[in-house]
Amino acid sequence: MSDVTPDRPPVALSIAGSDSGGGAGIQADLKTFEAFGVFGTTAVTAVTVQNTLGVTGVHAIPPSIVRDQILAVARDLAPDACKTGMLADARIVEVVAGAVAEAGIPALVVDPVMVATSGDLLLERSAVGALRDVLVPAAVLVTPNRHEAEILAGMEIPDEDAMRRAAERILEAGARAVLLKGGHLPGENVVDLLVTGSGERAWREPRLPGREAHGTGCTLSAAVTAGLAAGRGLEEAVDAALRYTRRALATAPGLGRGATPLNHRVRP
């Protein structure tokens, strides 16, 4: 891996699906990388037919092509960090885990994308075990929302105490850290909980009013990845990512007739 210098910006790789509506997936990731001054690269895992109203079609990319994209980027551009998003099926999950290891990418952030904001399935149910058993142990950070954490941890999460227990279960699966997003829990405040092997930190912010948005999970995990690529420590990268995502949500442009995309043009 090349060192980051004034002549070489940090490089990040997004391994995720394409969102034709531009609000989530690799489109959101690239916008976020750019906001953080990080050069973005991609390995497309699936092409989706979607807009703010929902997903009406998914076409998974052949696993061998996903692998070749990752290795092509790694051999030439040497990403300093990478993230995964939508992985579609078990074979892609397995190929991605193997290719990231083969490429020697220093930091992997796993956003365990399973269901879109609209409720549409983005990961085959048969692939959940592969995600938990093969990819999670390779991650420096896993960033599940409440529903994803319930699936990965095998338990219900009604409150903050349960968030903590679920995060600890995911740590036991091999991840080095878990950022469990609490936006789907009831209450006036949103709690995001970072749990590592050495401790925890919680962020509490008032819930923002307004219409539902999509792409927040992609944006947050991409922002953390950008921070790690730039050499920030994990907690610092998470803190900056949460602040950026909240500003992007607070100033969301209200495009479309469904869940609005974020404003990725805000400054980190």
C-alpha positions in Angstrom: 0.0 0.0 0.0 1.2 3.5 -0.9 1.4 6.1 1.9 -0.9 9.1 1.7 1.1 12.1 0.6 0.3 15.6 -0.7 0.6 14.2 -4.2 -1.5 11.1 -3.4 -4.9 11.5 -1.8 -6.4 8.8 0.4 -8.2 6.1 -1.7 -11.3 4.3 -0.6 -13.2 1.4 -2.3 -16.9 0.9 -2.2 -18.1 -2.7 -2.8 -21.8 -2.2 -3.2 -24.9 -2.0 -5.4 -25.8 0.7 -7.8 -28.8 2.9 -7.0 -30.3 4.4 -10.2 -32.0 7.1 -8.0 -28.6 8.3 -6.8 -29.5 8.4 -3.1 -27.8 5.2 -1.8 -25.3 2.5 -2.8 -22.2 3.4 -4.7 -23.6 6.7 -5.8 -24.0 7.9 -2.2 -20.6 6.4 -1.3 -18.8 8.2 -4.0 -20.4 11.6 -3.1 -19.4 11.0 0.5 -15.8 10.1 -0.3 -15.6 13.3 -2.4 -16.9 15.4 0.5 -14.1 14.0 2.7 -11.4 14.6 0.1 -10.9 10.9 -0.6 -10.6 9.4 -4.0 -13.4 6.9 -4.5 -13.3 3.7 -6.4 -16.0 1.0 -6.8 -16.7 -2.7 -7.3 -20.3 -3.0 -8.3 -22.1 -6.0 -6.9 -25.6 -5.4 -8.3 -27.6 -3.1 -10.5 -30.9 -2.0 -9.0 -33.9 -0.4 -10.6 -35.0 2.1 -7.9 -36.0 5.7 -7.1 -37.2 7.4 -3.9 -40.4 5.2 -4.0 -38.7 1.9 -3.8 -36.8 -0.9 -5.6 -38.5 -2.6 -8.6 -35.6 -4.7 -9.9 -32.3 -6.2 -8.9 -29.7 -7.7 -11.1 -26.7 -9.3 -9.3 -23.3 -9.0 -11.0 -21.5 -12.4 -11.6 -19.3 -13.1 -8.6 -16.2 -13.5 -10.7 -16.7 -10.0 -12.1 -17.1 -8.6 -8.6 -13.8 -10.3 -7.6 -12.0 -9.0 -10.7 -13.2 -5.4 -10.0 -11.8 -5.5 -6.4 -8.5 -6.9 -7.5 -8.1 -4.6 -10.4 -8.6 -1.6 -8.2 -6.4 -3.0 -5.4 -3.5 -3.8 -7.7 -3.3 -0.3 -9.3 -4.9 2.2 -6.9 -4.1 0.5 -3.5 -7.1 1.5 -1.4 -6.4 2.6 2.1 -9.8 1.4 3.3 -12.9 -0.2 1.8 -16.5 -0.8 2.7 -19.2 -3.2 1.7 -22.9 -2.4 1.1 -25.4 -4.4 -0.8 -24.0 -7.9 -1.6 -27.1 -9.6 -2.9 -26.3 -13.3 -2.3 -24.1 -15.7 -0.5 -21.7 -16.3 -3.3 -20.9 -12.6 -3.7 -20.4 -12.3 0.1 -17.9 -15.2 0.0 -16.1 -13.8 -3.1 -15.9 -10.3 -1.6 -14.4 -11.6 1.7 -11.8 -13.6 -0.2 -10.9 -10.8 -2.6 -10.5 -8.2 0.2 -8.2 -10.6 2.0 -6.2 -11.4 -1.1 -5.9 -7.7 -1.9 -4.6 -6.9 1.5 -6.8 -3.8 2.0 -5.9 -2.5 5.5 -9.4 -1.6 6.8 -12.8 -3.1 6.0 -16.1 -1.5 7.1 -19.1 -3.8 6.7 -22.5 -2.2 6.3 -24.7 -5.3 6.5 -27.3 -4.0 4.0 -30.3 -6.4 4.0 -33.4 -4.3 3.4 -34.0 -1.0 1.7 -35.7 1.9 3.5 -38.7 1.1 1.3 -38.8 -2.4 2.8 -37.5 -4.1 -0.4 -35.1 -7.1 0.2 -31.5 -6.4 -0.8 -29.8 -9.6 0.5 -31.1 -13.1 0.0 -32.1 -14.6 3.4 -29.8 -17.6 2.6 -26.8 -15.1 2.5 -27.2 -13.9 6.1 -25.2 -16.8 7.5 -22.4 -16.1 5.1 -22.3 -12.4 6.0 -22.1 -13.2 9.7 -19.6 -16.1 9.4 -17.3 -15.0 6.6 -17.4 -11.2 6.3 -18.1 -9.9 9.8 -14.9 -11.5 11.3 -12.8 -9.6 8.7 -14.3 -6.2 9.6 -12.7 -3.5 11.6 -16.2 -2.1 12.0 -19.7 -3.4 11.4 -22.5 -0.7 11.1 -25.9 -2.4 11.5 -29.2 -0.6 12.0 -31.6 -2.0 14.6 -33.2 -4.5 12.3 -29.9 -5.7 10.8 -28.4 -6.1 14.3 -31.4 -8.1 15.4 -30.8 -10.5 12.6 -27.0 -10.7 13.1 -27.3 -11.1 16.9 -30.4 -13.3 16.9 -32.3 -11.2 19.4 -34.8 -8.4 19.7 -33.6 -4.8 20.4 -36.3 -2.8 22.1 -34.0 -0.4 24.0 -30.5 0.9 24.6 -29.5 -2.0 26.9 -30.5 -4.5 24.3 -28.4 -2.5 21.7 -25.4 -3.0 23.9 -26.0 -6.8 24.3 -26.5 -7.2 20.6 -23.3 -5.3 19.8 -21.4 -7.6 22.1 -22.8 -10.6 20.3 -21.7 -9.3 17.0 -18.2 -8.7 18.5 -18.2 -12.3 19.6 -18.7 -13.2 15.9 -15.3 -11.7 15.2 -15.8 -8.0 14.4 -13.3 -5.7 16.0 -15.9 -3.0 16.6 -19.7 -2.4 16.1 -21.5 0.9 15.5 -25.1 0.1 16.2 -27.4 2.8 14.8 -30.4 3.5 16.9 -32.5 5.6 14.5 -35.2 2.9 14.3 -35.7 2.9 18.1 -38.6 4.9 19.5 -38.0 8.1 21.4 -37.2 11.8 21.0 -33.5 11.2 20.9 -31.4 9.0 18.5 -28.8 6.9 20.1 -25.8 5.5 18.2 -23.6 3.1 20.1 -20.0 2.2 19.3 -18.8 -0.9 21.1 -15.2 -2.3 20.9 -13.3 -4.8 22.8 -12.0 -2.1 25.1 -15.1 0.0 25.8 -18.0 1.9 24.3 -19.2 5.4 23.4 -22.7 6.6 22.8 -23.9 9.6 20.8 -27.3 11.1 21.6 -29.0 13.7 19.4 -32.5 15.0 19.1 -34.5 13.2 16.4 -34.7 15.4 13.3 -38.2 16.2 12.0 -39.3 15.9 8.4 -39.9 13.2 5.8 -38.2 9.9 5.7 -34.8 9.7 4.0 -32.8 6.9 2.4 -29.1 6.4 2.0 -28.2 7.3 5.6 -26.6 3.9 6.3 -24.6 4.0 3.1 -23.5 7.6 3.8 -22.5 6.9 7.4 -20.4 3.8 6.6 -18.8 5.6 3.6 -17.9 8.5 5.8 -16.3 6.3 8.4 -14.4 4.5 5.6 -13.2 7.8 4.3 -11.9 8.8 7.7 -10.1 5.5 8.1 -8.6 5.9 4.6 -7.3 9.3 5.7 -5.6 7.9 8.7 -8.0 8.8 11.4 -8.5 6.6 14.4 -11.8 4.6 14.6 -13.6 6.8 17.2 -12.5 10.0 15.5 -13.7 8.6 12.1 -17.0 7.6 13.6 -17.6 10.9 15.3 -16.9 12.9 12.1 -19.1 10.5 10.1 -22.0 10.9 12.5 -21.8 14.7 12.4 -21.6 14.7 8.5 -24.5 12.3 8.1 -26.7 14.3 10.5 -26.0 17.6 8.6 -26.6 15.8 5.3 -30.0 14.6 6.7 -30.9 17.9 8.2 -30.5 19.7 4.8 -31.9 16.9 2.7 -33.2 18.4 -0.6 -36.6 16.7 -0.5 -36.3 15.3 -4.0 -38.7 12.7 -5.4 -42.1 11.5 -4.0 -40.7 8.9 -1.5 -37.8 8.7 0.9 -35.6 11.7 0.1 -31.9 11.4 -0.7 -29.4 13.3 1.5 -27.5 16.5 0.9 -24.0 15.1 0.3 -22.6 18.5 -0.5 -22.4 19.6 3.2 -18.9 20.0 4.6 -17.7 17.2 6.9 
